[in-house]
Amino acid sequence: MTSLLLTHNDCLNHLTPTGHPEQVARLQKLQLELSTPRFSKLQREDAPLADDAHILLAHPATHLERIKSAAPADGSVSLDADTHMSAGSLHAALRAVGANIRAVDAVMQGQVSNTFCAIRPPGHHAEAEKPMGFCLFGNVAIGAKHALENHGADRVAIIDFDVHHGNGTQDLLWDESRILFASTHQMPLYPGTGAATQTGAHHNILNYPLAEGCSTNTMKAAYDGTILPAIDAFEPDLILISAGFDAHKNDPLAGLEWQVEDFRWLTGRICDLADRHCNGRIVSTLEGGYDLDALTASVAAHVETLMERGA
């Protein structure tokens, strides 16, 4: 089988203020890189728009209505100091969720081995009723719930290697025993959550904080010693990845010391688990990463590994 790329130019219409790190150029550079000959074997689709019913898999109706009502007809509005909406943001956010829905459909129906969703805005900070941290909806959490409710999955694992803790994913899935959420993240750092003591209502949350300056050896020890064995024991039917690349040493918003090859190594390890438990099924979705060159190189290594393993 093949690997599938899901993206949409509507995601370029989510405009943030000048100087904001979550900028249009992030996706523009990724789309350009992923259109080069080395990625010619990628299957490609436009991300569909999510329906309200998809959002409601994880968020209450009050949150959906708040986001809809906040969307400006022109100009922009600030939902908090970091999180903004322009006239194109609602459609972009619905494409981001829709990409995850379609990606889960594609892997669960055996149409492709794995997928990468090159979308924005990101999603792992969006709590049940609170947009924050650049995020409006919990894209990956919604995809996981879709696999459970509409594809008969019994167990879904989410691995979040963004440098910031996925407080939104944790909030949305705190009471969901069928989903194991595992996160490595720098601590202390925004948003201040993600202590190892935060384990979920059913011990379904695994947080592994990393100190500033964490390098390759420490990262590999965290995954080989704790994160990957926990997922191995969970035996998931599907693995989703919140793929943030801001743990890279050049990222301006954090202080870990990962390199491009670390993302390649980690992607391969996750593919090993997927091969062992779920016929290679992986849905990976872009979260953070704010140094444009580091982001582009790291995503390229990530997607190239998915392609090699999904062939």
WOKASUL-V96541 format. One record per run of one state. SS is the DSSP state (hx for helix, st for strand, lp for the rest). FROM is the first residue (numbers start at 1). TO is the last residue. If there is no record, write none. Layout:
BEGIN
SS_FROM_TO ; SS_FROM_TO
END
This chain:
BEGIN
lp_1_2 ; st_3_7 ; lp_8_8 ; hx_9_13 ; lp_14_23 ; hx_24_33 ; lp_34_36 ; hx_37_39 ; lp_40_42 ; st_43_46 ; lp_47_51 ; hx_52_55 ; lp_56_60 ; hx_61_70 ; lp_71_75 ; st_76_78 ; lp_79_83 ; st_84_86 ; lp_87_88 ; hx_89_108 ; lp_109_113 ; st_114_118 ; lp_119_126 ; st_127_127 ; lp_128_129 ; st_130_130 ; lp_131_131 ; st_132_132 ; lp_133_134 ; st_135_135 ; lp_136_138 ; hx_139_151 ; lp_152_155 ; st_156_160 ; lp_161_166 ; hx_167_173 ; lp_174_178 ; st_179_186 ; lp_187_204 ; st_205_210 ; lp_211_215 ; hx_216_234 ; lp_235_237 ; st_238_243 ; lp_244_247 ; st_248_248 ; lp_249_257 ; st_258_258 ; lp_259_259 ; hx_260_277 ; lp_278_281 ; st_282_286 ; lp_287_291 ; hx_292_310 ; lp_311_311
END
